[in-house]
């Protein structure tokens, strides 16, 4: 990641600063994810008033881990879905060219 296309940014997660070295093109995505993470943490803090910030951060992490696991499992269960979509698109393109 060396060179002109890298940025040094600092993001706040649960009120703590984290310095990051990122690709310039990833900044928007990273900032959006940080915003989403902080919103989830805040939501947990409102719903579980007696929990501290660390607990809310852990619950947020668990939420993302479950979502990621479900997405990976769904992807594995339909391994040909992407290929099938591409074939369908090509078929439509061929039909339009021939028709």
N, C-alpha and C positions, 0 to 999 in steps of 0.2 A: 504494500500500500504506500510505498514511498513515491514522492513526486508531487506535482502540482494538483493532482486530483484528490488530495486528502485534506481533511479539515480536523482541527482540534476543537471539540465542543464540550461543554459541560451541561449535563442534564440533571434535573432534580427529580429524585424518586423518593416518595414518602418524606420529603423535606431534606433529603441528604444529597449533596452534590456528587456526581460521578463524572470524571473527565473521560472522554472517549476520543479515539482517533478513528475517523470514519472516511469512507469514500464520499466525495462531495455530492454525488447523485443520490446517496442514501439518506441525506439529512432530513428531508421532508418526511420520509417513512419512519425514521427513528423518532423524530419529534412527535409524530402522530401516535406511535406506539407508547411512548412515554406518557403522553396525555391520557391515553386510554387506561394505562396501568394506574396512574394517579387517580383517575376517576373511579376505578374499581376499588382501590384502597379506601378512598373517601366513602364510597358506598358501604363497604364493610364496617368502617368506623361508625357510620350513622346507625347501621343495623345492630352492631354489637358494641355498644357503648363501653362495656366493662373490659373489652379486649384492648391491648396496647397496639401500637403501630406495627410492631414486629409480627404479632399474630395476624393482623390484617394483611400484611405483606405476604406472609406464608399462605394465607387462604387465597390471595390473588394468584400467587404462583401455582397453587394447586389447581385453580380454575383453568388457567392457561394450559397446564400439563394435561388435564383431562380432555380439554378441547383438542389439543394437538394429538393425543393418543387416539381419540375417536376419528379424527381426520385421517391419520395414518392407517387405522384399521379399515375404514371405509375404502380407502384407496387400494389397499391390498385385496379387499374382497371383490373389487371390480377392476382387475389389472388391465383389461382391454378397453376400458371406457374411453381413454384418450385416443387410442388407435381407432376405435370404432367411430368416434366423432370425426376424425380426420378423413377416414374412408368415406363417410357420409358426405362430407364437404366436397371431396374430390368427385364423388359420384354426381352430386348436384352440378358441379362445374362442368363435367363432361356432358351431362344432359343438356345444359344450356348452350354449350358449344356445338353440339350435334343437332340440336332441335331448332 
